[in-house]
């Protein structure tokens, strides 16, 4: 198990901690979308955040997070579910920033815009929350969302390392969250601990596991490890779903494609899988009407 998260609980002091290591899924997303360094890092951070918040979901629940900022990356959309399946994309994957180390993700995403979180919690309607972006730092935006919109004292921390060539080497994160009755003191205590430790990604790069990082965070505080959940990039697209998308266009539009192009390709935004439909395939779709 290469990419996974650990979820732990210290019931006596009322706090839970989630630590994730998800380098391979971030690298796969980057490879699928051909992202340049700033987009690779930003997408990796967003996927890490989705993994951490996804660990709060119950069975069969899902969430989507959309970061729409004023920066050149424009939009990042990521999704996760309660089983550790993630996918995502960035609107402008080929944006490059000459001063990446100095400017970081905030320069790519921008410090004005919106973060929208949509959750499918198996109710008749989706649960949607929106907060303004304030810094362009994805971990800070998620911390603000949880503290302000959800009213749960929380801390999200996400970090990465790159190799000498500037390629993503490790990415991971942690979520510290108070439990009812939501005492803020324990979150601040663990926040202070994180400031004394190297960033999560540096610890991962040095060979530390999420379990070991969890132990470092809690220190002398008694806790119980609840779960070790694998994480992986997985998209729900398929040829059947692509057919349904074409059918939803209606017979006139399908006929227009046949008359003008003769064929078409459906390209999934999330994974860049392509599904080709020949003239014969499109003509068969007309039989559905």
Order of alpha helices (4+ residues) and beta strands (2+ residues): beta-beta-alpha-alpha-beta-beta-beta-alpha-beta-beta-alpha-beta-beta-alpha-alpha-alpha-beta-beta-alpha-alpha-beta-beta-alpha
